[in-house]
Amino acid sequence: MQPCSPVMPGSAEIEIVLGRGQKEYIELPAVYLDTPSRPMITRWRLSDQEREAIANGADIVLTQLTFCLPFRPVNLQIVGQDEMPLFVEEP
């Protein structure tokens, strides 16, 4: 999987790039939304091999580093290249 841009259709002007110029990290385009929960959205593109593996029953594994802090909610979605992700806000 590789991070990709635009994160959302029309978001290029509000994107930031995490890890820019830091050779030990993969640059990660991201968008922070101005909503009460302040979500950070990223987009990832699967390789053909990864798509084939998933089609053949492979799982997607999400790892979060918590550094012993409370778990942060996540929302993993499958979204078409030109589609907006669904936003989930706190009640």
N, C-alpha and C positions, 0 to 999 in steps of 0.2 A: 504494500500500500504506500502511496505517495501523497503528501499534502498537495492540494491544487487550488488554483485561483481562476476565476472569481469564486469566493466562498458562497455567495448568493448572487443571483442575477442582479446586476446593477450596483453591486457593492464595492467595486474597485476603488472608488474615491474614499471610502471609509475604512478600508482594510489596513491593518497593521501587519508587520512581519515579525513574529517572535523569533529570537535567535539570529537575527540578521548580523552578518559579519562575525559570527562565533563558529569557527570551523568544527568544534566538537558537537554541534547541533545541526539538525536538519532545519532549514528555514521553514517556518510555519505561518502561512497567511491566516489571519483571524479577523473576526469582526466582533466587537462588543456592542450589544444592543442596549439602548437607553430605556430600559424597563426596570421595574422594581427589583427583580432578581439579578439584573446585570449579567445575562448569559454571554459566554464567549463561544462563538460558532466557528468551527473549522470544517473543511471538506477534504475527503480522502478519496483517491481514485485507485481502484483495484487493478492489478495486472491481469492479463488474460489467464495466466496460470492460477491466480487466486480465484478468479471467477469460476474457472473450471473445477477447482477444488471444492468450492462452496456448492456448485451444482451437483457434485458427486457426494455431498453429505458432510463436508468439513464444517467446523464451527468457527465462529468469530469469537476471539477472546479479548476482553477489555481489561487492562491492568491500570489501577490508579495508585499512585504513591500518596499515602495519607500523612506520612510523617507524624503518626500517632495523634492526628487531629481528627475530629468527627468526619465521618464519610460525607462526601459531597454528592448530591444526586447527579446522575448522568442521563442522557437521552440519546441513544444510538438509533439512527434511522437509515433506511434505504431510500435515496432520493435521486430522481433522474437528473442528468447533467444540467438541464435548464430549469429545474424546479426549485421552489423555495422550500426549505425545511419547515416542519410544523413546530411552532413555538409553544412550549409548555411553561406556564407561569405558576408561581406559588398561589395557593388559594387565598 
